[in-house]
Amino acid sequence: MSKIRGKDTKLEVSFRKGLSKEAWPMGYRYRKHYKGIPGRPDVVFPKYRLAIFIDGDFWHGYDFEEKRHKLPEGYWPVKIETNILRDERNTRDLKKLGWTVLRFWEHEVKKNPEKAIGKVMIILERRKML
């Protein structure tokens, strides 16, 4: 368990590297693990009020209802349910504060990081126009 990282995972670092190649030349600046807002998002564009989370499939409950029966009773189902509820609460709180929230599943970013980065760039371009 001590080897499991909560931030700066390989996937997250890889995503930010790809995002930087697209965003920085266009003048977009981001912060990582921004403390000033609910949930401490993985990537934040403060100027454009865009918060991005990359959720691990297991930890954040991707297909949790289907996989729940495979987990031993006790700690893990409760832990994952708590994570899901916290994610929903943080998303709701950020939206109330006027933030746009993007959540990507781990498997989505692994499969097609360009698609996820493209979504981010589209939102940034739209926000730039406002």
N, C-alpha and C positions, 0 to 999 in steps of 0.2 A: 504494500500500500504506500510506503514512503516514496516509491518511484513514480507514483501517479501525480502529475503536475496539475495545478489548478489554473495556471496561466503560463503564457509563453510555451505552449505545447508545440510540437513539430508542425502540426497542421496550421496552427495559428500563425506561427512565424512564416511559414510558406505562403499563407494567404496574404499576410501583410507585405511580404516581399513583392508578390504579384500586384497587389493594390498600389504599392508605392510606384511601381513602374508606370502605371496608368495615371495615378492621381497627382503625383508631385510635379511632373512636367507641365500639368495644366494649372498649377498653382493651388491645388487643394492640400490642406495640411490636416493631419489627424493626430490624435493622442491615443495611447494605449492604456487600458485599465484606468479610465478616467474616474477619479474618486468623487467628483462633485455632484453626481447624479445617482439615482437609484440603480442598483444592480451592478455597478462598476463594469460597464460594457467592455468587450475585448478591444474594440476600435470605436473611436468617437471623432466626428468632425464637428467640433463645438460651434464654429461659425455658421454651419448649416443645420445644426441641431439634428444630426443623424447619429444614431447609436446602433452598433452592429454587435451581435452576439454569434459566436460559433459554438453551438451546443453539441456536446458529445452524445452519441446515440444512446449509450448505456446510462450515463449519469443523468441525462435530462429526459429519459423516458420515451424514446422513439419506439413506437409499437408496443408500449408498455402493457396494455391490456392483453395482448396476445402472448407476451413473454412472461407475464407475472407468475403464471403457474409453474414456471421452470425455476423460479428463485426460491430459496429456502425461506420459510416463514420467519418473520421477525424484522431484523434490521434493514435488509435491502429494500423490500417493498415500501416500508415506511420512509426510508431515506429518499428513494426516487419520487414517491408521491409528494414529499415535502419540497423537493427540487422543482417539480412541475408546478406546484402552487406558487412557489417563490418566483419562478420565471413569469407566470401569468400576472402576478402582482406587480413585479418590476416593469413589465411591458405596459400595463395599465397606468401605473404611476408616471412613467415617462411620457406616455401619450397625453396625459392630463397636463403635463408641463409643456406641451407643444413640441415634443420630439417625435421624429420619425424613427421607428424601430424596425430593423431588419434582423431576422433570426434565420440562420442557416444551420442545417443539420450537418454533422460531421461527414456522413456518407455523401451528401450533396457536394460539399466542397472538395472532397477527395476525388469524386467522379468527374466533376467539371468545374474547376476553380474559376475558369474564364467566365462562365455563366454567372456565378455569384459576384465576381468583380464587375461584370457588365451591369448587373442590377444596381450595384452601389453607384456606379458612374452615371447611370440614368437618373437616379434620385438626386445626385449632386448637381447635375446639369439643370434639372427642374428647379431645385432650390436656388441655384444661382440666378435664374430668371426672375425670381420673386423680389 
